Amino acid sequence: MAREHLEFIQTQVLLWITLPATAARPGVACKVLSRDTESGAVSVILKYPAGFEIPQAHYLDDDEEFFVLEGEVQIGDMTYGPRSYAYLPDGYPRGAMRAPNGAAVLTFFEGPHQNVFDGEKAFDRARLIERIAAAEQSWGDSVDPAVVGAGLEKLMLRLDEQTGERTWLLTMGAAPEATTAPLETHPHVEELFLLDGEISMPQGLLKRGAYFWRPGEIQHGPIGTRAGCTCFFRCKEGPFSTDWTKHTETIVWDAPYRPTLPESLAEHAAAPYQGNDPY
Ligand SMILES: [Fe+2]
């Protein structure tokens, strides 16, 4: 079975596990957001302790996509501060990896992954995105005009020419005056981590640290934001496209929490997170 529909969870309620010495990131604290039980692909938050290091040059035998939430990670001579992004393909040669003062990093692997310290492996340079620091970019990529919000800005981080998959950041200004919005459907997976702000949906109020993995063909919305928001999105398992309904429906600003959760997380449906930690 591939990944189950998860919509939505505040990642604050998920447990940290410490990765074993045999893992690609030994001793790092990990929250699993979603996992494909067939391929082993995962979306996780990795919390690197201060002083973490893999001192040897190496490569990873799998693609790694990441976005720094807090702190700083160094890979070779590249430094990734808060809101830095990279897509490092299978085989990409890496120098030492360090997190001198610790870091929290939203991380995505496509399957099982190990560090390889001997030899080299050809890697697909076309898929390499060595570093994008969101704060250094001009956010101006076009936003679908059907999206309801004020002050919309998008920053495309990745657009895979072969698969059509993409990763992007979207900010929406506060739009408390909005009353209705259309519903939408995508043929692909839509994955979200909410970096800041809040989003109102029929399933409840998403706050900072909210996460969903929504398989294709699931109609959703209407959504709105009273406070504004900054979102990290991925489109997986197919090229991006959106079907909007012609009609609109009333935005429910404070819907009670009615998530769709895998069995393993079902206990969290009854007790929505009330705190204010970031993740
Ligand atoms: Fe959507």
Boltz pocket constraint, residues with backbone or C-beta under 6 A from the ligand:
constraints:
  - pocket:
      binder: B
      contacts: [[A, 184], [A, 186], [A, 190], [A, 220]]
      max_distance: 6.0
